[in-house]
Amino acid sequence: MESLYINRELSLLEFHKRVLAMARDPDVPLLERLRFLCISCTNLDEFFEIRVAGLKQRMEIGAPAQGPEKIPASVVFERLEKEVRELVRQQYEVLNQSMFPELTAAGVRFVQSEDWTEEQHAWLADYFNEQVAPVLTPLTFDPSRPFPQILNKSLNFIVPLQGRDAFGRRRHRGMVQAPRSLPRIIKLPRHLSKPDEHNFVFLSSIIRMHVDSLFPGLKVGGCYQFRVTRNSDLYIDEEEVSDLVRALEGQLEASRYGAAVRIEIGHECPEDLQGFLLDHFSLQEQDMFLVEGPVNLNRLSTVCDIRDRPELLYEPFAQGLPDELMSDDNIFEILTKKNVLLHHPYQSFAPVIDFIAAAAKDKNVLAIKQTLYRTGADSPIVDHLVRAALSGKEVTVVIELMARFDEAANIALANRLQEAGAHVVYGLVGFKTHAKMLLVVRREEGELVRYMHLGTGNYHHATTGVYTDYGYLSSSARLGEDVHKLFLQLTSLTESGELKRMYASPFTLFDALMAKIRRERDNAKAGKDARIIAKINSLNEPQLIDALYEASQAGVRIDLIVRGICSLRPGVSGLSENIHVRSIVGRFLEHSRVYYFLNGGDEEFYCSSADWMERNMFRRNESCFEIRQKAMKDKLRRHLELFLADNCQAWVLDGDGRYKRVTPDGEERICAQETFLSKLTTPL
């Protein structure tokens, strides 16, 4: 063991392996397995765009080793290159040896050009001439006509040529860029398929079949797909920026053509063309991936929702509602009497949207304040906030423009809200606003009452159907005062003052967690029972890890349910033998954050927007709120115990940084997500 800590990039790659494993799981329906394969591809894209790109930059400038493990960037890159190459090999092995044969047997066929019938050939020729050729721009290049700019992750074809062009000049290479307006997979019409089949053809196959027609007068020697991944991380100099929106818009445009970090090429491409592409993009052979199939597996995702093949998909379900929301009372009357804990996606996110809608229409509501990190392009929440602002209510929205890959959508919704008259505040550069908070101020019998929603996940109505999160609705006066103070801090950037029921990053959350971990350590040293459970997405903050190591050495039982990155090494003798780490990977993305401390029998439960990472503790605005009602604490305890008992979708981390999947092995089968589905939802 070379370090007390596991490298962040290597740990993240382990998560990507767990996602790919779902594509092999025979218990997962076939089209859902295909979806997991596609997700593993998009995960790897982002891994290169951000993590590998960052490593390359550090290598280029000779930056010192980063992270608590202090492994040089060059060493990390060398390890990643080998493991990523193996992961890509496995992706295409799953596709070619498992997915395609099983899909074909199930009547979902990706028809290769050599298998097209005469009727299919004719139809696809018409499709090419009518739908594809008019929007293609075939290019040749020489010193006077340079190689075109290649958009990040776009589909392209390099074409070897022989002969002279219309101006008498010799041509050796051409290129075709597939426009983003064209679908990457085309479904053949019913009359060209058997009654029980769905037949699909790749756009790349159609272009290859007809590439000769794009270069008349020249001899075409082939057509080879390639795809370039670029550095897509955004950098905003907080000391120099004067207009965040304008600076961010400029960075977004530039990131589409950032430095190349990877190139994927069809495996049949000749070596001289491979070398030409590597030279042009200033890449090394280690940056090239020759693939046996589509250069972007994610394009297969368009077939994952075939409606008339339900047996190939997860069973649909109707989201439930907690008992507290089953009455006919309006939301304000309900929250005056009791608090509500929602568990998504098993329970509907609709009550949160309805809460905002009711606040927008209620004549007694004076103000609405909300943080928005990710919402989606067509957000009903934004619609209600706009209506509230147009009706004269005081609407304040703190929008984090730097939400990775959602920057453009957030700029658009910020402009829309401002046009409606809302107060729009942007997250502070260097301190992303990641907290999930909603505050409604209502006049009741001459007094102002605060109602609020706090959550562990985003206000994105689409992801609430696939991400697991908790949402808390309340009218607690003390909690409302805390939320009010945090909004004042976000808008005025002044001190919030003491919070009674909440902790917040970057001010109090880290110190509170350290104190609670040390309290458990001290209790264990005093001979008392001591226990910590944390369900989070990632853990890499070294001081928290060190505190957990100390607690383990004192005898504290520590269970960590960490979906993704985990830099802590569990089960190491004399260091962390009392720490157990598991990851749950299943139908839904485990996104909720829950912290538990035994506290000498006076148990504490917290829900939060924050993972246990350096950025969440010190470089983000995060919220953490305590759950005090006994019934809700009992519910959260049962949920955590169920995750710890899961023997179907759980992976256990060892001290070497590797994960092993848990299996029932003759024991009772326990699957946390399936249990929640059976108890909280209604099958359709």
Secondary structure, DSSP 8 states (H G I E B T S, - for coil): ---SB--HHHHHHHHHHHHHHHTT-TTS-HHHHHHHHHHHHHHHHHIIIIIIHHHHHHHHHT---BTTTTB-HHHHHHHHHHHHHHHHHHHHHIIIIIIHHHHHHTTEEE--GGG--HHHHHHHHHHIIIIIGGG---EE-BTTB------TT--EEEEEEESB-TTS-B--EEEEE--TTS-SEEE--GGGS-TT-EEEEEHHHHHHHTGGGGSTTSEE---EEEEEEE-------TTT-S-HHHHHHHHHHHHTT--EEEEEEETTS-HHHHHHHHHHTT--GGGEEEESS-S-GGGGGGGTT-TT-GGGS---EE-B--GGG-SSS-HHHHHHH--EEEEETTB-SHHHHHHHHHHHH-TTEEEEEEEES---SS-HHHHHHHHHHHTT-EEEEEE-TT-TT-HHHHHHHHHHHHHTT-EEEE-BTTBEE---EEEEEEEETTEEEEEEEEESS-S-TTGGGTEEEEEEEE--HHHHHHHHHHHHHHHH-------SSEEEETTTHHHHHHHHHHHHHHHHHTT---EEEEEES-B--HHHHHHHHHHHHHT-EEEEEESS-B-B--S-TTTTTTEEEEEE-SSSEE---EEEE-GGGS-EEEEES--BSHHHHHSEEEEEEEE--HHHHHHHHHHHHHHHH--SSEEEE-TTS-EEE---TTS----HHHHHHHHH-EE-
